[in-house]
Amino acid sequence: MADWLRDERIDAPARAELAAAVRLTARAMAQSAPGSSVEVRVPPFVAVQCISGPRHTRGNPPNVVETDPRTWLLLATGAMDFDSAVAAGRVSASGGRATEVGHWLPVV
C-alpha cells in the first residue's frame, strides 16, 4: 500500500486491502473526533460521522467531506495536506464545518 501511495503508477492494492485500509483510517478518525456534525465519505468503502456539534438525522447532511480512496489514504497518512487537497479539487468539502476534518488529519 505504501508504495502505491508514493507512486500512483504502481498497481493499486487488492480491493479488499484497500477497503480495509480506508475503513480502518476513517473509523479511527471518527473515533478521535467523536460526533455527528460532519459526514466523511470515501466511496465505495465507507461513510462516517464525526466532529461534535449539531446532530444531523434526515436528508443530506449539511457538512460533507468526500474523496476517493487513494486521496483519503494520502490524507490519513499525512502524505497530503487537507487544505491543499481541497484547493486542488481532490476533496469536496461542503458546509461551514466540513473543513474542520483537516484538524483531525493525519490519522496515522
C-alpha positions as a Markdown table, in Angstrom:
| # | Residue | x | y | z |
|---|---|---|---|---|
| 1 | Met | 0.0 | 0.0 | 0.0 |
| 2 | Ala | 2.8 | 2.5 | 0.9 |
| 3 | Asp | 4.5 | 2.1 | -2.5 |
| 4 | Trp | 1.2 | 2.8 | -4.3 |
| 5 | Leu | 0.6 | 5.9 | -2.2 |
| 6 | Arg | 4.0 | 7.2 | -3.1 |
| 7 | Asp | 3.7 | 6.3 | -6.8 |
| 8 | Glu | 0.2 | 6.0 | -8.4 |
| 9 | Arg | 1.8 | 4.3 | -11.4 |
| 10 | Ile | 2.2 | 1.2 | -9.3 |
| 11 | Asp | -0.7 | -1.2 | -9.4 |
| 12 | Ala | -3.3 | -0.5 | -6.8 |
| 13 | Pro | -3.6 | -2.9 | -3.9 |
| 14 | Ala | -6.3 | -5.6 | -3.9 |
| 15 | Arg | -9.8 | -4.2 | -3.4 |
| 16 | Ala | -10.1 | -6.0 | 0.0 |
| 17 | Glu | -6.9 | -4.5 | 1.2 |
| 18 | Leu | -7.8 | -1.0 | 0.0 |
| 19 | Ala | -11.2 | -1.3 | 1.6 |
| 20 | Ala | -9.8 | -2.4 | 4.9 |
| 21 | Ala | -7.2 | 0.5 | 5.0 |
| 22 | Val | -9.9 | 3.1 | 4.1 |
| 23 | Arg | -12.4 | 1.8 | 6.6 |
| 24 | Leu | -9.8 | 1.5 | 9.4 |
| 25 | Thr | -8.4 | 5.0 | 9.0 |
| 26 | Ala | -11.9 | 6.7 | 8.5 |
| 27 | Arg | -13.2 | 4.9 | 11.6 |
| 28 | Ala | -10.1 | 5.8 | 13.6 |
| 29 | Met | -10.6 | 9.5 | 12.7 |
| 30 | Ala | -14.2 | 9.3 | 13.7 |
| 31 | Gln | -13.2 | 7.8 | 17.0 |
| 32 | Ser | -10.7 | 10.6 | 17.6 |
| 33 | Ala | -13.2 | 13.2 | 16.6 |
| 34 | Pro | -16.5 | 11.9 | 18.0 |
| 35 | Gly | -19.7 | 13.5 | 17.0 |
| 36 | Ser | -22.0 | 13.7 | 14.1 |
| 37 | Ser | -21.9 | 17.2 | 12.6 |
| 38 | Val | -19.7 | 16.2 | 9.6 |
| 39 | Glu | -20.0 | 13.2 | 7.3 |
| 40 | Val | -16.9 | 11.9 | 5.7 |
| 41 | Arg | -17.5 | 9.8 | 2.6 |
| 42 | Val | -14.9 | 7.6 | 0.8 |
| 43 | Pro | -17.0 | 5.8 | -1.8 |
| 44 | Pro | -17.5 | 2.9 | -2.3 |
| 45 | Phe | -16.0 | 1.9 | 1.0 |
| 46 | Val | -17.1 | 4.0 | 4.0 |
| 47 | Ala | -19.0 | 6.9 | 5.3 |
| 48 | Val | -18.5 | 8.1 | 8.9 |
| 49 | Gln | -19.9 | 10.9 | 11.0 |
| 50 | Cys | -17.5 | 12.8 | 13.2 |
| 51 | Ile | -16.8 | 16.1 | 15.0 |
| 52 | Ser | -19.0 | 17.2 | 17.8 |
| 53 | Gly | -21.8 | 19.7 | 17.2 |
| 54 | Pro | -25.4 | 19.6 | 16.0 |
| 55 | Arg | -26.5 | 16.1 | 15.0 |
| 56 | His | -27.9 | 15.6 | 11.6 |
| 57 | Thr | -30.6 | 12.9 | 11.2 |
| 58 | Arg | -32.6 | 13.4 | 8.0 |
| 59 | Gly | -31.8 | 14.0 | 4.3 |
| 60 | Asn | -28.4 | 15.2 | 3.1 |
| 61 | Pro | -26.1 | 16.3 | 5.9 |
| 62 | Pro | -25.2 | 20.0 | 5.8 |
| 63 | Asn | -21.4 | 19.3 | 6.2 |
| 64 | Val | -19.9 | 16.7 | 3.9 |
| 65 | Val | -16.3 | 15.8 | 3.0 |
| 66 | Glu | -15.9 | 13.4 | 0.1 |
| 67 | Thr | -12.9 | 12.0 | -1.7 |
| 68 | Asp | -11.6 | 8.9 | -3.5 |
| 69 | Pro | -9.8 | 6.1 | -1.6 |
| 70 | Arg | -6.3 | 7.0 | -2.6 |
| 71 | Thr | -6.6 | 10.6 | -1.7 |
| 72 | Trp | -8.2 | 9.7 | 1.6 |
| 73 | Leu | -5.2 | 7.4 | 2.5 |
| 74 | Leu | -2.8 | 10.2 | 1.5 |
| 75 | Leu | -4.6 | 12.5 | 3.9 |
| 76 | Ala | -4.9 | 9.9 | 6.6 |
| 77 | Thr | -1.1 | 9.2 | 6.5 |
| 78 | Gly | 0.0 | 12.8 | 6.3 |
| 79 | Ala | 1.3 | 12.5 | 2.7 |
| 80 | Met | -1.1 | 15.1 | 1.6 |
| 81 | Asp | -2.4 | 18.3 | 3.3 |
| 82 | Phe | -6.2 | 18.7 | 3.6 |
| 83 | Asp | -6.3 | 22.3 | 2.5 |
| 84 | Ser | -4.1 | 21.6 | -0.5 |
| 85 | Ala | -6.3 | 18.6 | -1.5 |
| 86 | Val | -9.4 | 20.8 | -1.3 |
| 87 | Ala | -7.8 | 23.6 | -3.3 |
| 88 | Ala | -6.7 | 21.0 | -5.9 |
| 89 | Gly | -10.2 | 19.6 | -6.2 |
| 90 | Arg | -9.3 | 16.2 | -4.9 |
| 91 | Val | -11.5 | 16.7 | -1.9 |
| 92 | Ser | -15.1 | 18.1 | -1.9 |
| 93 | Ala | -15.8 | 19.9 | 1.4 |
| 94 | Ser | -19.2 | 21.4 | 1.6 |
| 95 | Gly | -20.8 | 23.1 | 4.6 |
| 96 | Gly | -19.4 | 25.5 | 7.1 |
| 97 | Arg | -17.9 | 22.9 | 9.3 |
| 98 | Ala | -16.5 | 20.5 | 6.7 |
| 99 | Thr | -13.0 | 21.9 | 6.7 |
| 100 | Glu | -12.7 | 21.0 | 10.4 |
| 101 | Val | -11.9 | 17.5 | 9.3 |
| 102 | Gly | -8.4 | 18.8 | 8.4 |
| 103 | His | -7.7 | 19.4 | 12.1 |
| 104 | Trp | -8.0 | 15.6 | 12.7 |
| 105 | Leu | -5.6 | 14.6 | 10.0 |
| 106 | Pro | -3.3 | 12.8 | 9.6 |
| 107 | Val | -4.8 | 9.8 | 11.4 |
| 108 | Val | -1.6 | 7.7 | 11.4 |
